Every structure is written in C-alpha cells, then in structure tokens.
C-alpha cells in the first residue's frame, strides 16, 4: 500500500526531503531535558538573520558536551562522568546524560557555541537564498 501525505500532491515535486525532515523532527526525543530557549538575536546593519539556542546544562563541563551537525540536524549530547572519589551521604543531583536534536532548514548554519554559567548558547545564522529567475526556451 502506498503511503499518502500532504506533500505527495502531484503539484509538489521534489519535496520528499521536507517530508523526511518532518518525520525526523516528530521522532526526536521529547523528555524536556535539558530545558532550552530559541531566540532571534538582533543584528546590526541589516545583516543575515541570527538565532540563538540556549540550553540549561548546569553541572556539565565543556568536555562533557558534544555538538555536531549532520544531514541538516543539529545534535547536542551531554554525558557527565561519575566521580568515584566522592562518598555521598545523599545524592540529589544525578549525573544525567542527554541528547537534544534540532532539524535545521536550508540556509541555516551553526556559527558558534559558548558555555557560560551553566548555559550553553549556540548561535545560528540564516542566509537568504538568492532569487533566480531563469527563462526557459521552448525547443522544436
């Protein structure tokens, strides 16, 4: 049986990649940890649009975090190491690992990442594609 979707309309040619991206975004983990913000960052001189993703990663060091982009998907992984030298009487702060993914649209690039006061900030830039008009001649 053939799978039908909104993007399989005969007038929408070549949108299979978008459908795969939507499927991937809907399957991403949604446990809510770590909490995050996404904000639009004001730019000077009409520069490209800038976005910032900020994740609350208190207790994680730079070496505990891994940020990668593969196939239009930004993945942030965090894994804390157990400190075997400590003898806890009570442990309320767990060494928790996480993976948070964001699907990136065409033209969005990761510019930088910074860890400060337990907040991981990832700056993104959106480049506007050029509008190209091409005249197609009709052959005989």
Secondary structure, DSSP 4 states (H G I P E B T S, - for coil): -----GGG-TT-TT-HHHHHHHHHHHHS--S--S-EEEEEEP-STT--EEEEEEEE-TT--GGGEEEEEETTEEEEEE-PPP-TT---S---S----EEEEEEPPTTEEEEEEEEETTEEEEEEEEPPPP------PPP-
